[in-house]
Amino acid sequence: MKTRSWLLGNFFKKIIAFSTKASILTLLLVLTGYTAAWSAVGCDLNDPDRDVARLFPESTGYKTIYVAVDRKGGEPLLAKIETRLGDKFRGLYETIDVPYTIYEIFSNKKKVGYIHGVNQKGQFGGIQVFLVLDLEGRVKGFYIQKMTSQYAGKLRDAKFGRQFIGLTLKDFELHYDVISGKASGKVEAIKNPAPEAEADFRAALRATKKNLILMDEFGYLFQAVSSPGGPQKP
């Protein structure tokens, strides 16, 4: 016959065991939330159906492709991208496992271009910069989907975006230094509509150069140049 002390002891053992399991479960949930909070941040159009039709008016449909540096080429690819950019990837927006979303644009059954966006650290928060590209890699449209700044309206204005139309990877890779902010050639002609937001203006230019380099390295532009680095005179 089980004694009262044995029953109490067994009861408390079960309580301790339950509490331990609950604590472990809570810890796992916390760690999972922590990991999710610091996971790679991708960049997608808020409403692809609406935005593709608006950004690429001649389109009749699109296909979504997902790619990441770690899956495409790993550390060697990351090093190559950083060399071409002239700057290191850093922070939440530029980890090696960031998922990039490429929208292949079609007119009927014919592919006519791409839309691709990247996240970029701005002065007060993240900036999402999308480029509309033709099949030759020329910029057909420039769109800032998100920007945290009191001057966001000026930098998101269509007038500012039109200054990028016609530019290519070669223009940015040869004529824009993301560290110094020095530009030459056609990139130098891009005027900042908000001089008070110089940091965000330069962030938008860096995002554009990064965007084009990523598209090239992912195999969509094939416009690599032989002398990456700082700006060069035409």
C-alpha positions as CSV (number, residue, x, y, z in Angstrom):
1,M,0.0,0.0,0.0
2,K,1.4,3.4,-1.0
3,T,2.0,5.8,1.8
4,R,0.9,9.4,2.0
5,S,4.5,10.6,1.8
6,W,5.2,8.5,-1.3
7,L,2.1,9.9,-3.0
8,L,3.1,13.5,-2.1
9,G,6.6,12.9,-3.3
10,N,5.4,11.4,-6.6
11,F,3.0,14.3,-7.0
12,F,5.7,16.9,-6.6
13,K,8.0,15.0,-9.0
14,K,5.3,15.2,-11.7
15,I,4.9,19.0,-11.1
16,I,8.7,19.5,-11.4
17,A,8.8,17.4,-14.6
18,F,5.9,19.3,-16.1
19,S,7.4,22.7,-15.1
20,T,10.7,21.7,-16.7
21,K,9.0,20.6,-20.0
22,A,7.0,23.9,-20.0
23,S,10.2,25.9,-19.4
24,I,12.0,24.1,-22.2
25,L,9.0,24.7,-24.6
26,T,8.9,28.3,-23.6
27,L,12.6,28.7,-24.3
28,L,12.2,27.0,-27.7
29,L,9.4,29.4,-28.6
30,V,11.5,32.4,-27.5
31,L,14.5,31.2,-29.5
32,T,12.3,30.5,-32.5
33,G,10.9,34.0,-32.3
34,Y,14.4,35.5,-31.9
35,T,15.7,33.6,-34.9
36,A,12.7,34.7,-37.0
37,A,13.2,38.3,-36.0
38,W,16.8,38.2,-37.2
39,S,16.2,36.1,-40.3
40,A,17.0,37.3,-43.8
41,V,14.7,40.0,-45.2
42,G,13.5,39.7,-48.8
43,C,11.9,42.4,-51.0
44,D,8.6,41.7,-52.8
45,L,6.1,44.0,-54.5
46,N,3.3,44.7,-52.1
47,D,0.7,43.8,-54.7
48,P,2.4,42.0,-57.7
49,D,-0.7,41.9,-59.9
50,R,-1.3,45.6,-59.6
51,D,2.3,46.7,-59.4
52,V,3.5,44.7,-62.4
53,A,0.7,46.1,-64.6
54,R,1.5,49.6,-63.4
55,L,5.3,49.4,-63.7
56,F,5.3,47.5,-67.0
57,P,2.2,48.6,-68.8
58,E,2.8,46.4,-71.9
59,S,2.9,43.3,-69.8
60,T,0.2,40.6,-69.9
61,G,1.6,38.4,-67.2
62,Y,4.6,37.5,-65.1
63,K,6.5,34.7,-63.5
64,T,8.1,34.9,-60.0
65,I,11.6,33.5,-59.5
66,Y,13.3,33.2,-56.1
67,V,17.1,33.2,-55.8
68,A,19.7,33.7,-53.0
69,V,23.4,34.2,-53.0
70,D,24.1,31.2,-50.7
71,R,22.2,28.9,-53.1
72,K,23.6,30.4,-56.3
73,G,27.3,30.5,-55.4
74,G,27.8,30.9,-51.7
75,E,30.8,32.8,-50.2
76,P,32.7,33.0,-53.5
77,L,29.7,34.7,-55.2
78,L,29.2,37.0,-52.3
79,A,32.9,38.1,-52.4
80,K,32.6,38.8,-56.2
81,I,29.4,40.8,-55.7
82,E,31.1,42.9,-52.9
83,T,34.1,43.5,-55.2
84,R,31.9,44.7,-58.0
85,L,29.9,46.9,-55.6
86,G,32.9,48.3,-54.0
87,D,31.5,47.8,-50.6
88,K,30.8,45.0,-48.1
89,F,27.4,43.5,-47.5
90,R,26.3,44.1,-43.9
91,G,23.3,44.1,-41.7
92,L,19.9,42.4,-41.8
93,Y,19.3,43.4,-45.5
94,E,22.4,41.9,-46.9
95,T,23.0,38.5,-45.4
96,I,24.1,35.8,-47.7
97,D,20.7,34.0,-47.4
98,V,18.5,37.0,-48.3
99,P,15.8,35.7,-50.7
100,Y,15.6,37.9,-53.9
101,T,12.4,38.0,-55.9
102,I,12.7,38.4,-59.6
103,Y,9.6,39.0,-61.7
104,E,10.0,37.9,-65.3
105,I,7.6,40.0,-67.4
106,F,5.8,38.7,-70.4
107,S,3.8,40.2,-73.2
108,N,1.6,37.3,-74.3
109,K,4.2,34.5,-74.4
110,K,7.2,36.6,-75.1
111,K,9.5,37.7,-72.3
112,V,10.0,41.4,-72.4
113,G,11.8,42.3,-69.2
114,Y,12.2,42.1,-65.4
115,I,11.3,43.8,-62.2
116,H,13.6,43.3,-59.3
117,G,13.8,45.0,-55.9
118,V,16.4,45.2,-53.1
119,N,16.3,46.3,-49.5
120,Q,18.8,49.0,-48.6
121,K,19.6,50.6,-45.2
122,G,18.6,54.3,-45.2
123,Q,19.2,57.0,-42.7
124,F,16.1,56.2,-40.6
125,G,15.2,52.7,-41.8
126,G,14.9,50.4,-44.7
127,I,14.5,51.5,-48.3
128,Q,13.0,49.2,-50.9
129,V,14.2,50.1,-54.4
130,F,12.7,48.4,-57.5
131,L,14.1,48.5,-61.0
132,V,12.1,47.8,-64.2
133,L,14.5,46.4,-66.8
134,D,14.3,45.5,-70.4
135,L,16.0,42.4,-71.7
136,E,19.2,44.3,-72.5
137,G,19.4,45.5,-68.9
138,R,18.4,49.1,-69.4
139,V,16.4,50.8,-66.7
140,K,12.8,51.4,-67.9
141,G,11.5,52.4,-64.5
142,F,12.7,53.2,-61.0
143,Y,10.4,52.8,-58.0
144,I,10.9,53.3,-54.3
145,Q,8.2,51.2,-52.6
146,K,9.2,52.0,-49.0
147,M,11.2,54.7,-47.4
148,T,11.2,56.0,-43.8
149,S,12.1,59.7,-44.0
150,Q,10.4,63.1,-43.9
151,Y,11.8,63.6,-47.4
152,A,10.5,60.3,-48.8
153,G,7.9,62.1,-50.9
154,K,10.6,63.9,-52.9
155,L,12.7,60.8,-53.5
156,R,9.6,58.7,-54.3
157,D,8.4,61.2,-56.8
158,A,8.2,60.1,-60.4
159,K,10.3,63.0,-61.5
160,F,13.2,61.7,-59.5
161,G,12.7,58.2,-60.8
162,R,12.7,59.3,-64.4
163,Q,16.4,60.3,-64.1
164,F,17.3,56.6,-64.0
165,I,15.6,55.6,-67.2
166,G,18.0,54.4,-69.9
167,L,20.9,53.8,-67.5
168,T,22.6,50.4,-67.3
169,L,24.8,48.3,-65.1
170,K,27.9,49.7,-66.9
171,D,26.9,53.2,-66.0
172,F,26.8,52.5,-62.3
173,E,29.7,50.0,-62.2
174,L,32.1,52.3,-64.0
175,H,30.8,55.7,-62.8
176,Y,29.5,55.5,-59.2
177,D,31.6,54.8,-56.1
178,V,29.2,53.8,-53.3
179,I,31.8,54.6,-50.5
180,S,32.7,58.1,-51.5
181,G,29.4,58.9,-53.3
182,K,31.4,60.3,-56.2
183,A,29.8,59.9,-59.6
184,S,30.7,60.7,-63.2
185,G,29.2,60.1,-66.6
186,K,25.4,59.7,-66.7
187,V,25.1,58.9,-63.0
188,E,26.5,62.3,-62.2
189,A,23.5,63.8,-63.9
190,I,21.1,62.3,-61.4
191,K,20.1,65.2,-59.1
192,N,19.1,64.9,-55.5
193,P,15.6,66.5,-55.0
194,A,16.2,66.6,-51.3
195,P,19.7,67.9,-50.4
196,E,18.8,67.5,-46.7
197,A,18.4,63.7,-47.3
198,E,21.9,63.2,-48.8
199,A,22.3,59.9,-46.9
200,D,19.1,58.5,-48.4
201,F,19.9,59.7,-51.9
202,R,23.2,57.9,-51.8
203,A,21.5,54.8,-50.3
204,A,19.1,54.9,-53.3
205,L,22.1,55.0,-55.7
206,R,23.8,52.2,-53.9
207,A,20.7,50.1,-54.0
208,T,20.4,50.7,-57.7
209,K,24.0,49.6,-58.3
210,K,23.6,46.5,-56.0
211,N,20.3,45.7,-57.8
212,L,21.9,45.6,-61.2
213,I,25.0,43.7,-60.1
214,L,22.8,41.0,-58.5
215,M,20.7,40.7,-61.6
216,D,23.9,40.2,-63.6
217,E,25.4,37.7,-61.2
218,F,22.1,35.8,-61.1
219,G,22.4,35.4,-64.9
220,Y,19.8,37.9,-66.1
221,L,21.9,40.7,-67.6
222,F,25.3,39.4,-68.7
223,Q,26.8,42.9,-68.7
224,A,29.9,42.4,-66.5
225,V,32.6,45.0,-67.0
226,S,36.3,44.4,-66.8
227,S,37.2,47.3,-64.4
228,P,34.9,47.4,-61.4
229,G,35.5,49.9,-58.7
230,G,35.4,53.7,-58.4
231,P,34.0,56.0,-61.0
232,Q,35.9,56.6,-64.2
233,K,35.7,59.5,-66.6
234,P,33.9,58.8,-69.9
